[in-house]
């Protein structure tokens, strides 16, 4: 089956349950799913960064990423109190060092693996926590903001690809992602503004045009930076995909890398508006 057709079929299968989860799942249930996805993303991060002899560390990254996401997501469900899981974040570095300290590999390799374990737990756990916090930030409107983020991520990726193929000449970051162009980046940014405008017209009518003008370009930049960040990571370790969970798309991180970096933008925008 051609890869493009496989990508389309996978998207069509996944989209209905994703939309149902965003729109109808209780905030606590959504947070639980975010914790699970944070763990899976942490596992994939380890698959990219850890050497073969230390691949067992993927499970440690998964556990720590899930713990970070749970700790950061728990606040809205505790009447504003501090999460009892927050101390888990303080154990990231020491637990990582202890895990690799007695592993029979070269010492420098073990130290690097410990550093990547902490980085992966914060990257996967922290960013998925922002997704969860958007959903729980406003019981009535949180799902609408998540749909805005999802629409912006999908349209930005699609339009950046199309504009790059049709108009792209000058490379954007050839050392990181040789196929990305400045024309694609501009097309993606315009698509982000268009998606925010579309969601304003359908789901968020109280969003002012000034807010659209601020949020749209910010999302256009950070969504594409999220994509480039994972490309930078994979190219640095000569890895094509973070996994093979989603047929035609690769791993979970390959599909949500842009969305994850857009999530803090939407959440902070919600706090400041």
C-alpha positions as CSV (number, residue, x, y, z in Angstrom):
1,X,0.0,0.0,0.0
2,X,1.5,3.5,-0.9
3,X,2.7,5.4,2.1
4,X,0.4,8.4,1.4
5,X,-2.7,6.2,1.3
6,X,-1.7,4.5,4.5
7,X,-1.2,7.8,6.2
8,X,-4.6,9.0,5.1
9,X,-6.3,5.8,6.3
10,X,-4.6,5.9,9.6
11,X,-5.7,9.5,10.1
12,X,-9.3,8.6,9.3
13,X,-9.3,5.8,11.8
14,X,-7.7,7.8,14.6
15,X,-9.6,11.1,14.1
16,X,-13.0,10.1,15.5
17,X,-11.8,8.6,18.8
18,X,-9.5,11.6,19.3
19,X,-12.3,14.1,18.7
20,X,-14.6,12.1,21.0
21,X,-11.9,12.1,23.7
22,X,-11.4,15.8,23.5
23,X,-15.0,16.8,23.4
24,X,-16.8,14.3,25.6
25,X,-14.3,12.7,28.0
26,X,-14.4,14.1,31.6
27,X,-11.4,16.3,32.4
28,X,-10.0,13.7,34.8
29,X,-10.3,10.9,32.3
30,X,-8.6,13.1,29.7
31,X,-5.8,13.8,32.1
32,X,-5.3,10.0,32.7
33,X,-5.0,9.5,28.9
34,X,-2.5,12.3,28.7
35,X,-0.4,10.6,31.4
36,X,-0.4,7.4,29.4
37,X,0.6,9.2,26.2
38,X,3.4,11.0,28.1
39,X,4.8,7.6,29.2
40,X,4.6,6.3,25.6
41,X,6.3,9.5,24.3
42,X,9.0,9.1,26.9
43,X,9.6,5.5,25.8
44,X,9.9,6.7,22.2
45,X,12.3,9.5,23.2
46,X,14.5,6.8,24.8
47,X,14.3,4.7,21.6
48,X,15.8,7.7,19.7
49,X,18.5,8.8,22.2
50,X,19.7,5.8,24.2
51,X,22.3,3.4,22.8
52,X,21.4,-0.2,22.3
53,X,23.1,-1.5,25.4
54,X,21.1,1.0,27.5
55,X,17.7,0.6,25.9
56,X,16.2,-0.7,29.1
57,X,16.3,2.9,30.2
58,X,13.3,3.6,27.9
59,X,11.1,2.2,30.6
60,X,12.6,4.5,33.2
61,X,11.9,7.5,30.9
62,X,8.4,6.3,30.4
63,X,7.7,6.0,34.1
64,X,9.3,9.4,34.9
65,X,7.5,11.1,32.0
66,X,4.2,9.8,33.2
67,X,5.0,10.9,36.8
68,X,5.9,14.4,35.6
69,X,2.7,14.7,33.6
70,X,0.6,13.4,36.5
71,X,2.2,15.8,38.9
72,X,1.8,18.8,36.7
73,X,-1.8,17.9,35.7
74,X,-3.1,17.2,39.2
75,X,-3.4,20.8,40.3
76,X,-6.9,21.6,38.9
77,X,-8.3,18.5,40.6
78,X,-7.0,19.4,44.1
79,X,-8.8,22.7,44.7
80,X,-5.7,24.7,43.8
81,X,-3.5,22.8,46.2
82,X,-0.1,21.5,45.4
83,X,0.1,18.1,43.8
84,X,1.4,15.4,46.2
85,X,3.2,14.0,43.1
86,X,5.4,17.1,42.7
87,X,8.3,15.6,44.7
88,X,8.5,12.9,41.9
89,X,10.0,15.6,39.7
90,X,12.8,16.2,42.2
91,X,13.8,12.6,41.9
92,X,14.4,12.8,38.2
93,X,18.1,13.3,38.2
94,X,19.1,11.1,41.2
95,X,16.9,8.2,40.1
96,X,18.4,8.4,36.6
97,X,22.0,8.4,37.9
98,X,21.3,5.5,40.2
99,X,19.7,3.5,37.4
100,X,22.7,3.8,35.1
101,X,25.5,3.9,37.7
102,X,26.1,0.2,38.0
103,X,25.4,-0.7,34.4
104,X,28.3,-2.4,32.8
105,X,28.9,0.1,30.0
106,X,31.4,2.9,29.5
107,X,31.0,5.6,32.2
108,X,30.5,8.5,29.9
109,X,27.8,6.7,28.0
110,X,26.0,6.0,31.2
111,X,26.1,9.6,32.3
112,X,24.9,10.7,28.9
113,X,22.0,8.2,29.1
114,X,21.1,9.7,32.5
115,X,21.0,13.2,31.1
116,X,18.8,12.1,28.2
117,X,16.5,10.3,30.7
118,X,15.9,13.5,32.6
119,X,15.5,15.5,29.3
120,X,13.1,12.9,27.9
121,X,11.0,12.8,31.1
122,X,10.7,16.6,31.1
123,X,10.1,16.9,27.4
124,X,7.4,14.2,27.2
125,X,5.9,14.7,30.6
126,X,6.0,18.4,30.7
127,X,4.5,19.0,27.3
128,X,1.7,16.5,27.6
129,X,0.9,18.1,30.9
130,X,0.2,21.4,29.0
131,X,-2.3,19.5,26.8
132,X,-4.0,18.1,29.9
133,X,-4.1,21.6,31.5
134,X,-5.7,23.2,28.5
135,X,-8.6,20.7,28.8
136,X,-9.0,21.2,32.6
137,X,-8.4,25.0,32.6
138,X,-12.0,25.8,31.8
139,X,-14.7,23.1,32.2
140,X,-16.9,24.6,29.6
141,X,-14.4,25.8,27.1
142,X,-11.3,23.7,27.5
143,X,-12.3,21.3,24.7
144,X,-12.8,24.1,22.3
145,X,-9.2,25.3,22.9
146,X,-7.9,21.8,22.4
147,X,-9.8,21.6,19.1
148,X,-8.2,25.0,18.1
149,X,-4.7,23.5,18.9
150,X,-5.5,20.3,16.9
151,X,-6.9,22.2,13.9
152,X,-3.9,24.5,13.9
153,X,-1.4,21.6,14.1
154,X,-3.1,19.6,11.3
155,X,-3.6,22.6,8.9
156,X,-0.1,24.0,9.6
157,X,1.6,20.7,8.8
158,X,-0.6,20.1,5.7
159,X,-0.2,23.6,4.2
160,X,3.5,23.8,5.0
161,X,4.0,20.6,3.1
162,X,1.9,21.8,0.2
163,X,3.5,25.2,0.0
164,X,6.9,23.7,0.2
165,X,6.2,21.3,-2.6
166,X,4.6,23.9,-4.9
167,X,6.7,27.0,-4.2
168,X,9.7,25.9,-2.1
169,X,13.1,26.8,-3.4
170,X,15.2,28.1,-0.5
171,X,15.8,25.6,2.3
172,X,14.7,26.5,5.8
173,X,17.1,24.3,7.9
174,X,18.9,21.9,5.5
175,X,21.1,20.4,8.3
176,X,17.9,19.5,10.3
177,X,15.2,18.8,7.8
178,X,16.4,19.1,4.2
179,X,12.9,19.0,2.7
180,X,11.5,22.0,4.6
181,X,11.6,25.4,2.9
182,X,10.9,29.0,3.7
183,X,7.9,29.0,1.4
184,X,6.6,26.0,3.4
185,X,7.2,27.8,6.7
186,X,5.3,30.9,5.5
187,X,2.5,28.7,4.2
188,X,2.3,26.9,7.5
189,X,2.2,30.2,9.5
190,X,-0.6,31.5,7.3
191,X,-2.5,28.2,7.8
192,X,-2.2,28.6,11.6
193,X,-3.7,32.1,11.4
194,X,-6.5,30.7,9.2
195,X,-7.2,27.9,11.6
196,X,-7.5,30.2,14.5
197,X,-9.8,32.4,12.5
198,X,-11.9,29.4,11.5
199,X,-12.2,28.2,15.1
200,X,-13.2,31.7,16.2
201,X,-16.0,31.7,13.7
202,X,-17.3,28.3,14.8
203,X,-16.4,27.6,18.4
204,X,-14.9,30.7,20.1
205,X,-16.8,33.7,19.1
206,X,-15.6,35.7,22.1
207,X,-12.1,35.6,20.7
208,X,-11.2,39.1,19.6
209,X,-9.5,39.9,16.3
210,X,-6.5,41.2,18.3
211,X,-6.2,37.9,20.0
212,X,-6.5,36.1,16.7
213,X,-3.7,38.3,15.3
214,X,-1.5,37.4,18.3
215,X,-2.3,33.7,18.8
216,X,-2.3,32.7,15.1
217,X,1.3,33.7,14.2
218,X,2.6,32.4,17.6
219,X,1.1,29.0,16.9
220,X,2.4,29.2,13.3
221,X,6.0,29.6,14.7
222,X,5.9,27.2,17.6
223,X,4.1,24.4,15.9
224,X,6.7,24.3,13.2
225,X,9.5,24.6,15.8
226,X,8.0,21.5,17.5
227,X,8.3,19.6,14.2
228,X,11.9,20.9,13.6
229,X,12.9,20.0,17.2
230,X,12.0,16.3,16.8
231,X,13.7,16.3,13.3
232,X,16.8,17.8,14.9
233,X,16.7,15.0,17.6
234,X,16.2,12.2,15.1
235,X,18.8,13.5,12.6
236,X,21.3,13.8,15.4
237,X,20.9,10.1,16.2
238,X,20.4,8.9,12.6
239,X,16.9,7.7,13.3
240,X,14.1,7.8,10.7
241,X,11.0,7.5,13.0
242,X,10.5,7.5,16.8
243,X,8.6,4.2,16.5
244,X,6.1,2.3,14.4
245,X,2.9,2.7,16.4
246,X,0.9,4.6,13.7
247,X,1.0,3.0,10.2
248,X,2.3,5.5,7.7
249,X,3.2,8.0,10.3
250,X,5.8,6.3,12.5
251,X,5.7,6.8,16.2
252,X,3.5,8.9,18.5
253,X,6.1,11.6,18.7
254,X,6.3,11.8,15.0
255,X,2.7,12.6,14.9
256,X,2.3,15.0,17.9
257,X,5.7,16.8,17.9
258,X,4.3,20.0,16.6
259,X,1.1,19.9,18.7
260,X,3.2,19.3,21.9
261,X,5.2,22.6,21.5
262,X,2.0,24.4,20.5
263,X,0.3,23.4,23.8
264,X,2.3,25.7,26.1
265,X,1.4,28.6,23.7
266,X,-2.3,28.0,24.0
267,X,-2.2,27.4,27.7
268,X,-0.2,30.5,28.5
269,X,-2.5,32.5,26.2
270,X,-5.5,31.2,28.2
271,X,-3.8,32.4,31.4
272,X,-3.0,35.9,30.1
273,X,-6.0,36.8,28.1
